[in-house]
């Protein structure tokens, strides 16, 4: 039968989707991109915040419409199912099977219980395997997940209730997968976990991200390596030295600080305070002058006063983050923050969010204009729709999160190549460049 997939949520969720695709493929199912041609549709859901839940339910309802055509089975898996399986089964009878994240160990057995036993000697696996994943992000980059779950217990976050405590993968297993990806032509590895800088503590008794990165740098064929979701309290001097001394590691730090007010950080149960965050940013810029620092901040956390917000606003204006994302606090079932008094009015949250994004737009414009005339090495990924440009990324750009570099070039068949360009102008959050 033909199988179609919809993957919602974060890149960590996408890895589960890729492994599920691999499991179906190993059992001789045909993977299709058009859901109208699929006899089985699998939706991997996200349940992180309220908008993600709404998107997941709407997607399931949308996919259920295909059961009026070729689709025989609709399967839902992932984080939303982990939290609300019983409620979803009652609310969405159109879905034939709900698979919780905690049930992935026997995922194929559950699938066969609905679609029927598949007689096939090719694969006897019942669970998801990183080595069988089918990369869906193209030929140039792939995500490399080094840990699962989270033990930070931030008061606003439901991840520990969905994915459990932090569990690191063994270094040798991660390296085996990375070599497989390199052998398949992948040029960039994007290292991910809910908190990459906690990697190894549960297995080895100490952080091992720096050691892992050094080993990844030894793999032939890999040009760029970057790591995301680095919590500020565990970015060590050793890690900075590894980034500084290895050309393959992009000078890119994704550090979710969430806030700068000590009172808000304490209520969030964050392990950093404003002073240590400021010191870390200063240190990174001193040690690695061309480092790109990206962060995320939250506005409207329960009890956030006008003064707390103004401190955050002034800090963003002062720190001049190269990249910044913001989101409004979302009250999540079962989290300690949901029980905190003084919940912020939705209109206040929206106003604060808009102010943060407006000041960051000014900051970014100032920063990006400094790149005009400078040289950059970029990875050419595809042609623009009108054929006038190549769409490329530099070390400063994470796929689907940051901007891109539009390279004015008439040469054909340069996709997948690393080349030098000169920046000529700026357009919103993107750079325009020409071949050197």
N, C-alpha and C positions, 0 to 999 in steps of 0.2 A: 504493500500500500504506500501511497504518497503521504509524507508527513511535513507539515508546515509549523514553524516556530515563531512565537512573539516573545521577545525578552524585554522586560521592563525593569526600571531601577538602575542600580549602580553597576560598575564594571565587575565587581565581585560576584554579583548575580549572573552576569553574562557568562562567567566561567562555568557556572553550573549548567547554563543553557548549552554551551559548547560541548560539555561532556555528555549531556543528554542526547544531543545530535549524534555524537560519536557512538553512543550506545545503540541508537536506532540504526545508524549506518552499518555497524558491525553485524546487525541482524538482518541485513539485506533490504532495509526499507529505503525508499528513494526520498531524498530531501528536496522540497520545492519551496520557492520563495513566494509564490502566489497562493494565498489561502483558498482561493476559489478552486484550485486544482488539488487541494489536500483532502485526503480521506480521514486523516487524524490531524488535529490542530492542538499544539501544546503551548500554553501561555505560562511563562515564568513570571510570577507576580512580585511586586514590591509592597511592603507594608510599613515603610519607615515613618512617613508622616501622612497627614490627612489627604493632601492632594494626590499623593502616590496611591493611596487606597482607592480613591475615587477613579483614578485613571485605570487601575487594575480591574475594577468591577465593570466600568464602561467598556474596556477592551474585551472582557469575557462575554458581555452581552453582544458586542459587535461580532465577535467570532462565532457566537451561537447562531447568528443569522445564516452562516454558511451550512448549517445542518439542514437547511431547506434544499441544499444542492448536493454536492458530492460528499461533504463531510459526514462521517459516521460517528466519530468519537471526538469529544472535546475534553481535554485534560488540563487541569490547573495545578501548578506546583509553586513552591517558593514561600517567601516570607509572609505574605498576606494569609496564605493557607495555614501556615504554622500557627498564627495567632487566632484565626477565626474559622477554622475548618468546620466546626459544628454549625455555626451560624450561616456559613456560605452554602453548606449542603442543603439547608432548608430554604435559603433565599434564591439559589440558582440551580433548580432541578435540570436546567439545560446542560449543565456540566456533568460528564459521565464519571469523572474520577478526580478527586482532590488528593494531592500528595504533599504532606508536610515536609519541611526541611529535615526534620528529625527522622523521617522515614526513607531517606535517600539510600540507606544501606541495602534495602531490598526493593529498590524502585522498579526494577524490571519485573519482578514477581507481581507487583501491584498492577503494572501496565498490562501484563498478560492476563491478569484476572478479569480485565475488562474487554480487551480486544481478542482474547483467545490465545492459546498456547502456540508459540512459534517454534516449529521444528527446524533447528539450524545448528549445525556442528561448529559454525565459525566462531561463535562467542558464547561462553557459558557464564559470563559475568552478570551479576545481579545488581551491582552498584556502579557509581560514577567513578571514572578513572581519568586523571589528568593526562595520561599518556595516550588516551583515545580521543581526546578533544578535537573538535573540528574548528579551527580558527575562523571567526566570522568577521574579523576587522580588516580584512584585506591582506595583501602580500607583504606589507612593510613592517607592521608592528603587531605585537601581541601582549596581552596582559599576563603577568606571572604572579599568581597568588601564593603568598608565602605563609599565610596564617588565616585562621578562621575564628569568628567570634570576637568578643571584647570583654575585658575585665576591668575597664576603667570606671564603669558605673556612674557616668555622668547622669545627673538627676532627670534630664529631659529626654534621654535616649532609650528607645525600646530594643536596640540591637541585642543586648545581653539576654533579653527575654525570648528573642527569636532565634539567635544563633549560638547562644551559650557563652561560656567563658573562652578566653583567648587560648587557642591551640596552634602552636607553630608546626610547620612541616619540617621534616628532617632536611638538613642542608643537602645531603646526597640526593634526596628525591627531587628537590627544587632544581639542582644542577642537571640532573638527568632530563628533566622536562625542558630546561633552557637549551640544552644541547640538541634535543629533538627539534625544538622550534628553529634554532639556527640552521640545522641541516635541511629544514623545509624552506629556507630562504628568508626567514624573518630577520630584519635588520635592527629593530629597536625593541627592547624589552621594557615594559612599564611595570615595575614591581609594586604590588598592592597588597594590602590587608586592611582591617579596620584601623589598625595602628601599626605601621611598619616598624617604628622605632622600638616597639616592645618585642620584636621578633627574637626568639631564642631564649628568652628569660625562663619560660616554663619548661623548656627542654634541657637547657644547658646551664641554667642558674645565673646567666648574665646576658646582656644584649649581644646579638650576633649579626645585626644587619651589616655593620662595617665589614666583617669577615666574609659574609655572603657576597656583598658587592665586589670585593676583591676577587673572589673566585669566579664570579660571573664575567668579570673583565677579561679573564683568560680564555673565554670561549671564542673561537674563530668565527668570523662571519657577523658577529654582533658589532654594530657601529655605535649605537647610543643605548645607554641604560639610564633610566630615571626611576625614582621611588616617590610615591605619593603618600598622603596621610601620615606625615611625620609629626608626632606630638611634641610640643616645645620642650617639655621637661626631660625628654630622653634623647634629645639631639646632643650627642657628646662631642668632645674635642676630637676623639678618635674618628668619629664619623665625618666630621668636617675635614680632617686630614685626608681621609680616603677619597672624598669627593674632590678635594683640591689637587690630589696627586695622580688621579687616574683620568686620562683624556676621554675615555669612553663614557664616564659618568657625567651626565648633563649637570651644569651648575644651576640647578632648579630645585628650589625647596618649597614644598607644599605643606604649609604649617597651619592647621586649623586652630586659631587662638580663641575663637568664639566671642571674646569680649576683652576689655582692658581694665574695667572697674573691678577692684578686689572684692567688693561686696557681691557683685553679680557672679564673679568667678567662684567664690566660695559657695554660693547657693547652687551653682551648677555642679559642684563637687569636682571642679577642675583642679589639677595638681600644680598649675602654674599661677603666678600672680603677675600684676602689671609690671613690677620692677624686673622680674626675671625675663619676661617677654621682651621688654625694651632692650635689655642687655643682650639677649640672644640675637636679635635683629642687628644690633650694632656690631656684634662679633662676626656674624656671617658676612656682613658687608666689608668689614675690615680684612678678614681672611680671604674672601673670594669676591673681589670688587665687581666682577661682572655677573654675580649671582642674581638670578630671578627669584623673587620671594612672592609666593602666592599665599593667600589666606582666605578663610571664611569667617564671617562674624554673624552673630545672631542678635536681632533686635526684638524687644518686647518680651523678654524673659520675665516671669512673674516677679513683681517687686522692683523692676527696673525703673528708677526715678528719672526725672528730667536731667538731673545732674549726672547720673550714671551714663545716660545716653550722650550728653554733651561731652563727657570725657572720651567716650568711644569715637565720637565725631571728630573731635580735635586730634585724637591720636592718629586716625586714618589720614587726616590732612597733613600731619607732621611726619608720619612714618613713610608715606609715599610707597605703598606696596605696588609692585609691578603688576600684580594680578590680584583681584579681590572679588569674592562672591559673597552675597548677603542673603539671609533668609529670615523670615519672621518666625518667632516661636510658635510651635504647634503643640497643643495639649494632647498628649498621647496616653491611652489607657494604661493604667498600672504603673506609670512612672511616678517617682516621688514629686517631681515638679508639678504634676497635675493636681497635687493636693496642697500646693503652696497658695496661701491667700494673696490677694492683690494681683489677680490676673489682669493683664493689660488689655484695654479695649481694642478691638480689631482695627478701628480707624486710626488709633494712635500708633499701632504697629505698622500699619501701611504707610503713615506719614513718616515715621522714623526710617523705614526701609527706603523710601524714595529719597530722603535726604542723604542717606549713606551712599546710595548709588549715584546720586548727582555729584557729590564731592569726589567720589572715586573716578567719575568720568573726567573731571577736571584734572585730577592727578595723572590719570593715564594719558591724557592728551599732552600734558607737559613732558612725561617720560618718553612717549613714543616719538615726539618731534625731535628728540635728541638722537634718534637712530637714522635720520635722513642724512644720506651721504656715507653711512658706515657700511662695511662689508659684513656679510653673514654667510655661513654655510647652511644650506637648506636641503631638505629631502623633498624632491618633486613627487607628488602623489598622484595627481590626475589633471586632465585638462578641464578648464572651466567650460560651462555650458555653451558659451559663444565661441569657444576655441581660441580666444585671444591670449589667454594666460594659462600658465601652469599654476595649480593650487599646491602650495608647498608649506612646510613647517620648518622652523628653526629650533634650536635647543630651548627656546623660550616658550614653545607652544605644545601643550598637551592636546591630543586629539579630542574633539567634541567638547572641549572645555574652554580653551583659549582661542585667540584669533588665528589667522593664517597669513601667509605671505603670497601675494599674487605676483608671479614672475612673468614679465612681458618677454615672450620668447616665441620665435617662429619655428625653431627646430622640432622635429618630430621624434617620437619614441624615446623620450627621456624619463618616462615614469619609473620611479624606483631608484633614481640616481641622486647622489649627493653632489651639489654644485655650489660654487661661490656666486653670490649676487651682491649688488649694491642697492641699498634702499633709496628710492627716489621721492616717495611721498607717503602720507598716512591717510587712511580712509576708515573712519570710525575706529574699530578695534583691530583693523587689519593693516598690514604694511604692503606697499606697492614697490616692486624692485625690478631690476634688469640684470641680465647676465653680465658677469664680469668680462 
